[in-house]
Amino acid sequence: MKQDRKKAKSIGYLLTAPSHSGKTTLIKEFIVAYLDNVEGATETDILYFSLIDRATLKSVLARLCRKLKIPDIPTGKRQLDSIHTSVLIDKAVAKLKDYNILLIFDEFEKLYQVSSENRGEILAGFHTLANDSGCPIILVGIEGVDQILNNLDSDKYSWLIPTFSSRFPECKLPKWKDGNEFGQLLVSIGQDLMLRPNTNLIPFYKDEKIRHLILKLTSGQLGKIILLLKWTARSIIRSGEDEVLTEERLIETAQALKSIGWDITNVEE
């Protein structure tokens, strides 16, 4: 990210995974890790925000300009309507060219909620931002969000289908599998939730049965793993008993989550 943009083409990715897979969690953890481990890194190196419902290119650009601390960007709809979209793009590009900034746009699937014309305009705007600023852009959304490109009705934006796919290749978030990295993940989550490390003198993150059960119940999806362990920890604290994690507690928590609509795998499956 610190490389000279004049020597390299701007890059982009479309990060996809099913709902509750932990995409946003992963992005936020990446930001923390970047700030902690990259020498000279500052919070201004990364700009993250989510797309809003019924977004338009102008509303997205206005929010981007405000986050870039560009002055004189109106907040009212009437005042914003008086500004041409190209002016907002130029302001954003001019500011971005002066910095090595990684742009992250979350909840990209919200483009399904807007008209074909607005969708095409927004996609074209992302393409222009990437080209003219040289900044890397990561778009984050649910599985299948790339199909947004195939739903464009207007010939005006037909050029986007091959161009956008090339500029933002899809990267599917993999599911967790048992191994050393999964063990480290459990250690980290357990520490954050203050789960006691021992169950029958065996740390739960080293207990093969518990590890396999967590993966089975969550299908290896990060968001579900965190949710399952978070709810289990809350159950342990509320019970007032020893803060240990057992198979029985995990199953009880999974059943509770399933009863409120979460897609948690049955133990019998």
Disulfide bonds with the S-S distance in Angstrom:
none
